[in-house]
Amino acid sequence: MNFSRRHFLASSAALASAVWLREVQAASDKWQPRYIVGSSMFGETHVRDILPEVRKTGATAIDIWPKVHGAQREQLDEMGEEAFQKLLDEHQVTLGCITQYKLGPFGLQNEMRLAQRLGCRTIVTGGSGPRGLTGDDLKKAVQEFIEKLKPQLAVAEETGVTISVENHGNNLIESPDSMRYLMDLRPSENLGIAFAPYHLPQDPTLLAQLIKELGNHITMFYAWQHGMGSTKKLPKEQELLQMPGRGDLDFGPLMKALVEVNYGGWFEIFMHPVPRGVPILEPIGEVTAEINRSRAYLESLQ
């Protein structure tokens, strides 16, 4: 009887230990976003003041923007690469992305070499070509865009940088089909998608399906919804409806789709202020708090 009791207790302890171990392993294996902070969220605030905030948001990297959205790319030039890298190291932050609409998709050669020197592997830009196309006309235009992009892709392969094209309104690459064609026809792994729900139909089922189709061809995901838009000055509470958890878009299906594809690209909680170049909120700590409010909402959906 005593032996049986001891045997039972030992077996129960072993079972409990195994369950605990599985739970620990499951927790450690749980998908987590690779958070990155867009410098434009802080307007033209100096990068030296932004970097102390980055890790407070759960991020390990910064995405620097030039004017008119930010000014941190110009600040890098002003301080020099060595001083900029020293600042990154001081705050244990990496340069994860450079956003460069200003240079356009065909003017990125020098920017990619700069990115390589600073350990950055992603540059976001826009597409180029006719707008409003559908069907075969759209597919042909995307193919022509890719052909023109090939010299840039050669440098991307040389430097280890991915050119991530955002689906942007009033652009060749703006619709779900244009995104699909871009990835279907791409000649290089160094061409990816910057996925912006803001510029797509605000349908969570459609957005989730598109995430599943594109999978890890997505290299930048913006946690960003349309809300009431970002082109006209609105009361702040309406402007902030672009942020996850504030507007009407249910991010639940999107987050589940990202988990399903085991998404490994950057994840940027994002919005645009009006006018461009100002912080989304002031003082600086309020920007961090707003990002964290959205992060708590998004993580509650996983």
C-alpha positions, 0 to 999 in steps of 0.5 A: 500500500505504501509502495503504491502510494509512493509510486502514485505520488512519484508518477503524479509529480513526474506528470506535473513536471512534464506538463509544466515543461510543455507549458514552458516550452509552449510559452517560449515557442509562442510567436512574438512580433518583432517590434520596430518603432517608426521615428516619424511617430515622434515627428522631427524630434531628434533621434537622440531623444527618441532612442531612449523610448524605443525599448520601452515599447518592447521594440529592439529597432528603429525605422528612421524617416526623412522629412517631411514625416520625420527628420531622423535620416537627415540627422544621421547625415549631420552627426555622421555614421560613427556617432549615429552607431555609437548612439544606437549602441548606447541604447541597445537599439539597432537600425532595422529599417530606413524609409525612403519614399523621397529617393524612390525605388530607382534611387536606392543604391547609395542608401543600401550601401549606407544601410549595409554599413549600419547593419540595416537590412530593410529599406521601405519605398513605394512602387512606380508606374500607372495607377488604377489598372486591373487584370492583365494590364496591371500584371504587365505594369508590375512586370515592367516595374520589376524590370526597371528595378533589377539594377537596384535588386542587384545592389540589394543582393550585394548588400544583403538589403531587402527593398520592401515596397509598400502598398500605398494609395494612388500607386502602382502597388496599391491593390491586393492583386498588385501585391500578389503580382509583385511577389509572384513575378519577383526575380529576387528574395531581396524584394518584399512587401511592406503591408499597410492595412490603412491603404486596403479595404478595411475588411479583416477577413480579406486582410487576413487572407492576404497575409496568409497568401503573401506570408513571409514575403511581407518584410514590414507589417504596419499595425495601422488602420484607416480610421478617419484618415490622415490627410485632413486635420481632425481633433486628436481623438479622431486622428488617433483612430488610425491606431490599433484598438481605437478604430473599428478594424478588428485586428484579431484575424490579422494577428491570427494570420501572422501567427499562422504564417509564423511571420518573421518580418518587422512589426510597426505600430503606426499612424500618420499625424496631420500635419506631417512632421509633428509628433502624434502626441506630446510630450514624448512620453505620450507617444511611447504610452500610445504605442504601448496602449496599442501593443497591449490591445494587439497582444491580447488578441494572440 
